[in-house]
Amino acid sequence: MSIALDLLVFATGFGHVLLAPYSKVEESFNLHATHDVLMYGVTPSSLHLYDHFVFPGAVPRTFLGSILLAWATSPVLHIASLIGKTLSKADIQTIARLVLCSMNAAGLCLLRRAVSRRFGRPTGFLYTLLTISQFHVPFWMGRTLPNMFALLPVNLASYLLVNRAPNAPKPSPTQFRTAIMLLVFTAVVFRAEVALLLGPIALLALIQGSTSFLALIKAGLVSGILSLALTVSVDSYFWDRAFLWPEFNGIYFNVFEGKSSEWGTSPPLTYVTAFLPKLTLGALPLSILGAIIDSRVRQIMLPCLAFVGLISCLGHKEWRFIVYIVPLINIGAARGARWMTSRKKGTIFGRLMFLATMAILAGNALVTTLLAKSSMGNYPGGAAMALFNAKYADHDHVHVHLSNLAAQSGASLFLQVHSPPYTTWLNSSIPSSSHWIYNKTESLGPAELTAPHHFTHLISESETDVRALTASGEWRSVDAVDAFNGWTMGPAIRTQLDKLRGRGKAGEGPVDIWDVLPRMRRENQLWVLERT
């Protein structure tokens, strides 16, 4: 059963990667850094080819996660090469994402084992069902956000804090020190907001006598100094800047200079009223029940509550800033679900509790299905690149301009399959031709795109520009790529609403169930043009 539950977690993550293989702009730094490490290597002579010197972003980010991901991906690529498997660069992107997904899935599986030991196997089973029925963690754990690199060490720390006998009042000193060191490492290297989770965990441990102040400071200092030395040495090398600490630059830029507010601010209760319900779905009310009935759950939930309170003080809010506590909330939810399903089935109350638990899991799965379906159609840039690469695969000289929307919604370096760099891992039938150029120059209007005759093709996001370009006679539209544009009611529901509003008549005969279900609305968002 334990292995089967692990396979469920891995299969769910893999399914999300394979169903939505493209990326968004927020994933681009780590994705492109992984690309550059794999394709160019890490020697000083190759660093000038790296993408981050062309598109550095607002603040520098650490290379450590991308280096580790590239190194972990390399053995898979070597095996594929040895068995003669034909790969494209797009395949390597998918493989790298599957490797990252595997790492985070392994962390969730370890945490599930700790839950089973602490709360019992049925609770561990329900923990798995809650995890895989949610959308955000399974969908995003294979995506190269900095938060997803931070998720694994946070889950390892959570495993160490939870993994003990049911009646053990506290983790062993070694487990606690290791957990603190992992959280410090994560805050120093990957995501500074993890320090806001570390603080409440450390404070609660001091109050409960789980550790001494001296031991806590010692573990924090050792991990902090080593982590700082590691990130500064590695990132100073890759960014070619002396004494660079990327996370400190991010804190200074976003918090002390207040630049994060340029991306928008949200009300103080946004995490509680919007993001937590979105991340956890039906697990949130179950976790409240778990905290009410079990003091062990309260020990887990209190630091999460404090973390949300602390991070809510920052004006700029995003769901990914609190994603680390979702697995912990699921522990409380699993305990609450176990209490509900363990009521006597011979009573009405017991049957209602069991049905309510099943309804919550079914509701999670339904919402996740809708979110996954919409997300699959939310990467028009990736879809346009795949279409374009296949359509013009036999062309030797191509210079295509990629619009901003294409670049931000999937047109990653890995999808530039017809242009260098190439590696020995590819074994690809695509010729290594330097005559293909993918150009992402921004803010070019129709005149700039047409006047220089070096552009042979365009992937455009502006329907107005497309009409102007095709009207000039110098370009013709050869294809369009549609994408998700919301949900609409099924025709049967619309008919009934029209009847209520007095604008239509009720349909005759039985209603087809498919006419009740909502429909996904798609519309063209990118157009492929070629010069005439």
HELIX and SHEET records of a PDB file:
HELIX    1   1 SER A    2  LEU A   19  1                                  18    
HELIX    2   2 VAL A   25  GLU A   27  5                                   3    
HELIX    3   3 SER A   28  TYR A   40  1                                  13    
HELIX    4   4 PRO A   44  LEU A   49  5                                   6    
HELIX    5   5 ASP A   51  PHE A   53  5                                   3    
HELIX    6   6 LEU A   64  LEU A   82  1                                  19    
HELIX    7   7 LYS A   89  PHE A  119  1                                  31    
HELIX    8   8 ARG A  121  SER A  133  1                                  13    
HELIX    9   9 HIS A  136  TRP A  140  1                                   5    
HELIX   10  10 PRO A  146  VAL A  162  1                                  17    
HELIX   11  11 PRO A  173  VAL A  189  1                                  17    
HELIX   12  12 ALA A  192  VAL A  194  5                                   3    
HELIX   13  13 ALA A  195  GLN A  208  1                                  14    
HELIX   14  14 PHE A  213  TRP A  239  1                                  27    
HELIX   15  15 PRO A  246  ILE A  251  1                                   6    
HELIX   16  16 TYR A  252  PHE A  256  3                                   5    
HELIX   17  17 LYS A  259  TRP A  263  5                                   5    
HELIX   18  18 THR A  270  THR A  270  1                                   1    
HELIX   19  19 TYR A  271  PHE A  275  3                                   5    
HELIX   20  20 LEU A  276  THR A  280  1                                   5    
HELIX   21  21 ALA A  283  ILE A  293  1                                  11    
HELIX   22  22 SER A  295  ILE A  311  1                                  17    
HELIX   23  23 TRP A  319  ILE A  325  5                                   7    
HELIX   24  24 VAL A  326  THR A  341  1                                  16    
HELIX   25  25 ILE A  348  MET A  376  1                                  29    
HELIX   26  26 PRO A  380  LYS A  391  1                                  12    
HELIX   27  27 ASN A  404  GLN A  408  1                                   5    
HELIX   28  28 LEU A  413  LEU A  415  5                                   3    
HELIX   29  29 PRO A  446  THR A  450  1                                   5    
HELIX   30  30 GLU A  463  ALA A  471  1                                   9    
HELIX   31  31 PRO A  491  LEU A  500  1                                  10    
HELIX   32  32 ILE A  513  ASP A  515  5                                   3    
SHEET    1   A 5 TRP A 436  ASN A 439  0                                        
SHEET    2   A 5 VAL A 398  LEU A 402  1                                        
SHEET    3   A 5 HIS A 457  SER A 460  1                                        
SHEET    4   A 5 ARG A 519  ARG A 531 -1                                        
SHEET    5   A 5 TRP A 475  THR A 488 -1                                        
END                                                                             
